[in-house]
Amino acid sequence: NKVPRRGTGDIGRTELMNSGHDAYDWWNVHRGIEIYSEEFERYIERIKSELKRDISPNLNEYIEQLISELNDVDQFYTSLEAKLLTLSDKEKSRNRKGHSDESWLAQTGTESRSFFKPSGNQSPVDVVKALIDNPRVVLLGEPGAGKSTTIKYHALQLSKNWTFGKRFPLLASLGEYTDLGLKHLILKRLPDIKWSDLDNYLEQGNVILCLDALNECPITLQDTCFSEISHILNEYPDVGVIISSRATHNPKQLSLATFEMQRLMSAKQVEFLEKYLVDSDTTAEDILNKLAKNPGAELIGSSPILLRIVAWLGQELDEFPGGLAGLYQNFVKGWYHREIEKDIQSGNAIKWSYEKVRDALALLAFTMRARGEVTTNRNTVSQILSQMISPQEIDIFIERFSQGLVFEQDQHSEALRFSHETIQEYFSAEFLASYQNDELIINDEHATNLSWEMPIAFAFELIEIPSETFLKTAWGIVPLLVAAAIRDDEFLKVLPLPSQNYWIRGLLQVIRDEPASSEVDHIMLAARLPPKYPLPESLESTLRSVAF
């Protein structure tokens, strides 16, 4: 049971490992070319074979817990559609092989690229069918498009139909990724199981990794996370994987089949609303008729998360507020008053006003956003809230308001997060609006346009007259968004053009009604040689975003 290994640094010093598990785990971390040999590989394989143990009781327990945890998803799930954007590398290779060498060589640049991506008139397909038909897939979508719900629904169906020998899901939210790594995150739901215990299942392709919310992975750890995902996919070629992310965070480097969630059409909107109005006198048609009077009706009705908020508000409001920020604001007010009603009915004292709760959560959301975090721990939350809530009341505040609708605690750990990233973005905007005369957003690695697009868009709706400080700060991060939102044409023209990209500079000049000939000349000059001068992905994602 004791496996010796040579310690590093001290000649002749040998350490004893407690078990073969430790030896295998140490080898996975420390293995290097300089100590590699076929004999040593056989030794490791022997250890692995000896370590294989029956974990079926643990897996049964995990599957039962997963079904219990996700059971509500069945009640509210509405089938959604997705459109194929890109094929996997395997499909690209298969497409090439379908053409003779001569026909392949005869293709011109534009035509040859058609093998690498599907034609633009691809019909949308049922998103769950897409996940079933594609063993490795990326699922993209706008904020609140239903990505997480779809993955949970798929994981639930796999779990309900699971028997030994079939594939089972390993569900993890990448918003909870830490420097402990991806394997540690996945194993959080699997008590008493080590990664080496899963080797057989992974090698035989009996596992589907359901990795949700790649865009929520902490910014400082994203490169490490990408590397770990890539390593696992290479190490276990038969393992399935589903990765969801916002369209702005497309992990193209993984070269997987990629689908994009489509917006809800009218018939689906009715079906969606009916599931949330089962016990209500209000009908789906009532809600949609009210919504039709709103200038943003088309956008709101096509988004599952916004339609869910509308279903919640529509039972109490005669008309909906204009703008997305107004919807979230009324949603949060309604949530607070329902929580207070519970206190009144149970005879508890009302400790915090609406303004106090809003401001505390706004401070928390903004601080987390500035750190590039969507999920955090209890100690961090306590430290942030101590600026507004008395120390003896912080734990009570967290317990009181982490019940899931706006803020929640993960049942498998002490991780805390806003119930949806858009909720965090709304509260961040409340903080920006309250302190718009301060230069709050520092343009560093965390202050990317991807992090701040939605908070700044919400803030423009919340602020009646944006301050010069706010406009200049926002311009330094998301200039296209500011150009779309600002109503002062003269002030827009004096803002300095960003230097990052001639496409963006040229578009901003067009918006400002200025000549862009200099930018056009630079683009044409740069485009003469590879890699040409392609449109930056950030430009396309911004122009297609809900925020814009």
N, C-alpha and C positions, 0 to 999 in steps of 0.2 A: 504493500500500500504506500510505501515511501518511495518516491521517484527522485533520484539525485540529479542535480544539474550543477554545472560549474558556475560559480558566482563571477560577476564582472569585476575586474580591477585587482583583486587579491589572488595571486597565484596559489593554487592548491586548495583554495577555500571552496567547499561544496555546501550548497544549501539543500535542505530536504523539503520537497513539496508534499502537501498533505495527501494528494490523490492523483490518479491519472487525469481527472478533470482539470486539475491545476496545471499539469504538464501540457495538456492539449491547449488550454487557454493561453499559457505562456508562449507556446510555440506559435500560435496564431498572431501574437503581438510582436514577438522578438525575432521571428525567423528571418534569416538573411542569406544572401547568396554565398557568403564566405563560410557558412557552416552547413550548407546544403549538400546532401549526398543521397544516392539512391537507397543506401542502407538506412540512413536516418529517416527517409520518407517511409520506408517499410515499417520502421519502428513506430512512427506516428500513426500509420494506418492500423497497426496492431492495437495500439492504445485506443484508437477510435472504435474499433470493432469490439473491444472489451468494454467500452463505456456504454454501448447501446443498451438501453434499459426500457422497460415497458412504461411509457408515460400515458397510456390510454386513459387511466382514471383522471389524470390531470387535464387531458384534452376534453374529456367528457364534461368535467366541471367548468372548464373555460367556455365551451360551446353553450352550455346551459345558462351561464351568466350573461353571455353575449345576447342570447335570445331574450332573456329577461330585460336586459338594458335597452334593447332596440325595439321592443315589441310595439311601442307607441307609433313607430315609423309606419307600420303597416296600416294603421288607422287613417293616417293623413296623407299617405303617399299618392301623388298623381303622376302617371307615366309622362315622362318628358322626352324631348327629341334632341338629337345631336347630329352635327354634320361632320363628315370626315374632312380633315384639313391636310394631313400628310400621312403617307404610308410609313411603316417601319422599314428599317434597313433590309430585312429579309424580303419584304414585299417588293422593294425597289429592285433587289437583285433578281427576284423571280421575273419581274417585268422585263429586265434587260435580257434574260435568257430566252424570253419568248420572241426575240428578234434575232435575225441572222447578223453575223459580224458586219456584212456589207451594209445592211439596212441601218444598223446602229451607227456606223461611221458616216453614213450619208446624211444623218440628221444634222440640221443646223442648230446653232446654240439655243434658240428659243424652243424649237420643237423637241430637242433632246431633253430639255428640262421637264417636259410634260410626263416623262416616265417617272419622275421623282415626286410628282404630286398629282392628286386626283384632279379631274376636270372641275371647273368652277360650278357646273350645274349638278353636282352631286345632290341627290335627294336626302333630306333628313331621315334618320332612322331612329327607332326606339333606343334610348340611351342604354337601357339595361341589356338589350340584345347586342348592342355594340360591345359592351363589357364582356359578355359571354363569348362572342365570336372572336374577340381579340385577346389573346393571353397576356399581352403586355401593352398597356395603353395609357396615354395621358389624356385627362379630361379637363378641358379648359372652359372658362365661363366668366361672365361679368360678376361683380359682387352680388350675392344673393340669388344667383341663377339656379340653385338647387344641386350644386356639385356634392356637398357634404351629405345631404339627404339621400341623394342617389347612391352614393357609396355605402351609406349605412343600410339602405334598403337592400342593396345587392348582397352585402355581408349577412344580413338577416336571412335572406332566402337561402344562401349557401349553408348557413348554420342549421336552418330548419330541415334541410334535405340531406344533411351530412351523415354518412356512415363511414366506418373505417375503409380506407382505400380511395375515398373520394377527396376532392380538394376542399380545404377549409380556409377561411379568411383569418389573417392576422391584421387586426385593425389598429392603426396608430395615427394620431394627429401630429403633424410635423411642427405645429405651433408650440408643442411641448418638447421639441428637440433641445438637448443640452450638450455640454462638452463630454458627457458620459457616453454619447454615441447612439447610433440608430438601433443597434442590437439591444441595448439597455432599454430604450424607449419601447420597442416591440415586446420585450419580455415583461414589462410592467403588468400586463394583463394575464401573464402566465406564471402564477406562483409555483415555486419549487421546480421550475424547469430552467435548464441552462441551454445556451445556444447549441452546444454539442448534442443535446438530446433531440434537437430538431433536424439534425443533419440528414437522417434517412428520408424524412418527409420532404425536405428541401431538394435533395438530390433526385428524388423520384418525381418531383413536380406536383406534390400533393398540397402545396401551400400557395395561396394567393395573398401577396402583401398588399393591403389596402392602405395606402399612405395618403392621408387627407391633408389638404391645405398647405401645399408646398410654399405658397406665397407668405404664409404666416411664420415660417422658420426664421428664427432670429437672424438679422442681417449679418452679424459678425460670424455666424456659424454656417452660412449658406454654402460656401465652397466645400467645407468639410462634409456637410450633409450630401451634396451632389456626389462627392467622391465615394462616400460609403454606399449610396444607392447603386452607383455604377459598379463598385466592387462586388456587391452581393449578386447583381444580375449577371456578371461575368463568371463568378464562382459557381453559381447554380443556374445553368442555362435553361433548365426546364421549369423554374419557379415562375409563377404568374405575378404580375404587378399591375396595380391601378394607382396612378398618381393624379390627384386633383390639384388645380391651381387656377388662380386668376389668369386671364388672357395676357396680362402684362408680365407674367412670370413664366413664360413658356420654356420648359427645360429641353430645348432643342438638342443640346449636346448628348442627351440619352438616346436619340434617334429611335424613338418609339412611335407607333401609330398614334395619331393625335386627333381627337374629336373635340368639337366646340359645342357647348350647350346652346340650344336655340330658345328664343323668347316664346312665352306663352301666347298662343293664338286665342281667339274669342271662345271657342268651344271648350278649350282646356281651362280658361279662366273660370268659366261657370263650374266645371267639374272640380277645380281646385277649391273655389269658395264654398261649395256645398259641403265639402268634408270638414270645414272649419265652422259651419253654421248649423250643424246637425241639431243642436239643442236650442236654437234661436228662432224667434219669430221672424227675423229679418231673412230675406231670401237673397240668393246670389244676384238675381236681376235687380233687386232694390239697391244693392251695393254698387253694381256696375252703372246703374242709371245716375246715382249720386256722383260717381267717379267721372262720368262723361262730361260733367260741368267743369271739371278741373283742367286747366291748360296742359298739365302733364299727364293726362289720362292714359295716353298710348304707352308711354314709358312705364308708368306705375303698374298698369294692368298686365304688362308683359313680364314683370319681374316677380318670381315666387315670394321673395321676402317682403317686398313692398305690398304685394297683394295680401299677404298674411297680416301685415299691419293694418291695411285697409279693412279687412274682415273684422279685426279686433275693434277698430275705431268706429266702423260703420254702424255698429249696434248702439252707439251712444251719441254720435254726431249727426246733425242734419246735413252738413256739407263738409267736405274735406278741405284742409288748408292748402294753399298753393305752394308748390315747391317740395322738394324731398326733405329739406331740413325741417319744414313745418310739420310734415308727417311724423318724423322721428320725435320732434319736440312734443307733439300731442300724445304720442305713444308713451313717452317717458312720464309725462304728467299723469296720464291715465293709470300707468303702472304704480306710480307713487301713491295716488289717492286710493287705489285698491289695497295697497299694503297698509296704509293708515286705517282704512276701514276695518281691516283685520284686528289692528291694535285696539280700536274703539270697541269692537264687539267682544274682545277678550278682556277688556278692562285695563289694558296696559297704557302707560303714559306715552304721549307723543314726544319723542326725544329731539327729533330734528325736523326742521321745516323743509319744504320742497326745495327752496333756494339753497339750503345748506347741503342737502343730499346731492343736488345737481352739481354744485360747485366742487364738492369733494370728489365725485366721480369724474368730473371734467379734469381736475388736477391729476387724478390717477391715470386717466386715459392719455392725456397729453404727455405725461412723464414716460409712460410705457412706450408711446409712439416715438418720442424723441430718442429712446434707447433702442429702437428697432425691435420691440417685443410685443407680441400679441398675448402671450401667456407668461405669468410670473409666479413667484411663490409668496407665501403668507408673510414672511418677514419683510420682503420688499414692499408689499402692499401696506403693511403697518407703518413702515418708515415714511412712505409717501403721505399717507393719511394723517400722520402725526402733526403735519403742518396745519390741519384744519379741525381734526377731531381730538378731543382730550385723550391722553394715554389710557385712562381707565375705561374708556368707552369704545376703543378701536375694535376690540374683539367682538363686542356686542354689535357694532355697526357692520362688520364683515359678515357675521352670522345672519344678521337681519336682512341684508340686501344681496346675499349670494344664493338666492333661491332659484335662479335659472332663467328668469324671463329677460333680465337685463345683465346681470352679473352672476357667475356660477363658479362652483368649485368642482374639480374633477374627482369622481368617486374612487379612483384608483390611486390618487396621490393628493398632495396638498396644493397642486397647481390651481391658480385662480386666473380667470379670464372674463372678458365681456362675452355675452352669449353669442355674439356674432361680430365679426371684424367691423362691419358697418356701424354697429352700435358704438364701438370704440372710436371710430372715425367721427361720428356725430358729436360725442362728448369732447373729443379733441377740438372740434370746431367751436364748441361752446367756450372752451378755454381761450382759443384764439380771439374770439369775438369780445371776450371780457377784457383782454389785455392787448388790444390791437395797436396800442401806441408803443408797445415794447417790442423789440426785435427778438421774438421768442424762438423762431426756427433758425438754427445755425446751419449754414449750408455745408455740412460735412458728409461723411460716408453714410450717416443715418438719414439725412435730409434729402433723400432722392425724390424725384418726381413721383415714383411709384408709391412711396410712403405717404406723401402729403397731398396727392391729387384730390382725393375725396374730402379730407378735412378742410382744405382750402375752398373747394367748391361749396361745401356746406356753410363755411364761414361767410362767403360772399352773399349767401341767402340770409344769414342771420344779422349781418351788419348793414344798417341802412345807408350810412355814408362811410365807406372804407377810409381809414387814415392813410396818409402818405407813407408812413412807416410800414404799415401792413402791405400796401401795394408794392413797395420796393422789395420787401423781403420775399413776398410771394413770387414776384417777377424773377428773382434770382433762382427760384426752384422750378416753377412751372409757368414759364412766360406765355405759352400758348393759351393756357387756362385764363391767365390775367387778361390777355388780349381779347378773349371771348367774353369775359365778364365785365370789364371796365366800361363805364359809360362816359368817361371824360376823354374825348378824343385828343385834346391838346396835351393832357398829361401823358397819355399813351405814347405820343410821338417823341417825348423827351426821355423816355426810359431807354437806357443803353442796350443795344443789341447784344445778345449773348454770343460768345465766340466759339461755342462748342461745335457747331455744325452749320454748313452753308445752306443745307435744305431748310433747317429751322429758321435761320436768319432770313432767307428769302421769303418764306411763308409769312413771317412776322412783318416784313416790309410790305407785302401784298395786303395784309390785314390793315396796316397803317396807311394804305393808299400811297405808298412810296415806290419808286423804281427799284427793281431787284436785279438789274442788268449785271452789276458787279458779281453778285452771288452766282448768277447763271454762268458767267465766264469762268469762275473758279470751279464750278461743278463740271463744266465741259472739259476743262483742262485736266482735272483729276481723273475724269472718266476715260481718258485715252489709254491708260494702262491698268492692268489688274491690280487690286480687286475692284476696278471701276470706282464708282462713288455711290453705293446703294443708299436707298432711303433708310435712315436709322429706325430700328424697331421701336424705340421710344416714341418717335413721331407718329408712326402708324397706330400704336396702342393708345396714345393720347387722343388722337382724332376719333378713334372708335369708342372711346370710354364713355361711361355714364357721366363721369365728372364733366367732361368737355361739353 
